[in-house]
């Protein structure tokens, strides 16, 4: 399936751009994390734990700021984000 806008009403949160997929959509409380939103848009994303432990979901953060909903066991290096347990605090662009 090709990447697309998530189903349901649009959110009112900061804009999230999945740069490789060409999708920009507002964040929504309906999606618990950036990973959940990526999955709702059918954007291919690697993941395993959903709790910030394994770092399989590490993604380059092109721009913007995030917050962790679950504090990762170890923070990723600057310029990257664990999409499984994070949400945007500003407009973000992800390399997905």
TANORDA-V202570 format. One record per run of one state. SS is the DSSP state (H for helix, E for strand, - for the rest). FROM is the first residue (numbers start at 1). TO is the last residue. If there is no record, write none. Layout:
BEGIN
ss-><SS	SS>
from-><FROM	FROM>
to-><TO	TO>
END
This chain:
BEGIN
ss-><-	E	-	E	-	H	-	E	-	E	-	E	H	E	-	E	->
from-><1	15	19	23	27	34	41	58	64	66	69	80	83	86	89	92	95>
to-><14	18	22	26	33	40	57	63	65	68	79	82	85	88	91	94	96>
END
